[in-house]
């Protein structure tokens, strides 16, 4: 199964959470929430479905398991393929941010988004005609 490009934000943030170290589900959920500034709150079912898909795609793999307070914790880690995909996506996003930043810097403050309006378009040889509105109704 191919990894979609560009990555959806939840996938990008799950891979980002695993970029530093292996983590268990609750740790990933917490890290994704922190990385997104609280905008993205993954539910356990959503996370484990995504981890299964990412495992099938070869981007993530199970690292190890441990029992904590009688509960099994399964840890996941980023594979080399996952690291490559995350690196490529990070670079793609960086280029997009740089392009947008350059455009924003190029436009003087206070200039409308479309720049200054040159007025109506007049084609060579055409004559301008007034816009006629029906009388008696709202203009």
N, C-alpha and C positions, 0 to 999 in steps of 0.2 A: 504494500500500500504506500503510495507516494505522499510525502509531506507537502501540504498546501503552501504555496508561496504567494503572497506574504503570509506569515504566521498570524493566526488570530491572537488577540491579546492574552487570553487565558493560557494558551499554549506557550507563548513567548515568556510569560511570567513564571510558569511552572519550570520551564527550562532554565530561566534565570535563577530561580530559587535553588536549583540543583547544581548550578555552575561552581559554587564554592565548595560544597561538601555533600555527602549523602544525607538524606533526611527521611523521616517517616511522615506519614500522611498529615498528621496534625501540624507538624513543623512546616510542611509545605503550605498548608492552608494559611497558617499564621504569617509566613514569609510573603506569600502572594498578596495578602491583605496589606502588609506593611509596604511592599514595593509599589502597590497601586495607590497608596495614600488612603486606603480604606474604600476605594471605589469598587473593588472586586472582592466579593466574599464567596469563595468556593464552598459548596456543600460537599460533604464526604462522598456521596454517590457520584457527583459530577467529577470530583477529583479522581476517584478510582477508575471511572470510565475513561478519563483522559489518560491516566497512567497506563491502563491496559492498551489503549490505542498507541501511545508513544512507545511502549514496549514492543508492540507488533511492528512498528515502523523502525525499530532499532535505534531510537533516540535516547531511550532510558532503559535501564535494566535494574533488576533487583540486586541489592548489594548484600544485605544480611537481615536476619530477624533476631529479635530478642523478646523475652517476656519481662514486662514491667508491671508490677502490681497485679499479676495474674492475667494480663492482657498482652496479646501478641502485637509487637510493633514490627512492621515490615519497612525496611529502609530501601530507598531507591537512589540511583546515581545516574549522572549524565554519561552517555557513551561517547566515544571519540566522534562518531557520526553526529550525535546530538550536539556536541561542542562545535563542530563545523557548521551545522545548520544555525545554531544560535549566533555564532560569529558572523556568518553571512547576513543574517537578518539584522543584527546590530549595525553592521556596515551599511545596509540598505536604508535603515531608518536614519542613520547619521547623515547620509547623503541627502535624504529628504529634508531633514532639519536644516542642514547647511544651505540648501537651495532656498527654502522658505525664509531663512534668516537674511540671506543676501537680498532677496526681493524686498523684505521689510525695511532693511537699511537703505536701499536705493530710493525709496519713496520718501520725500520730505514729510515731516510731521505736519498734520493739518491738511494734507492734500487728499482729496477724496480717492477712494479705492480705484476708481476708473481714471484717475488723473483729471486734467482739466478737459472739459467738454469742448470740442471744436465746433459745436453747433450742428445743425441738421446737415445731412449728407446731400450734396448736390452733384448730380452726374453731369458731365460735359454735354452741352446742348439742351439740357432740360431747363424748364422754367419753373420757378417756385409758384405754387398755388396755395391759397389760403385753405385751411381746414374748414369745411362747411359743417355746421351742426344744425339739427332740426330746431325750429323755433317753437317756443311754448313749453318746452321741457327743460329739465335740468341740463346745465351745460357740461 
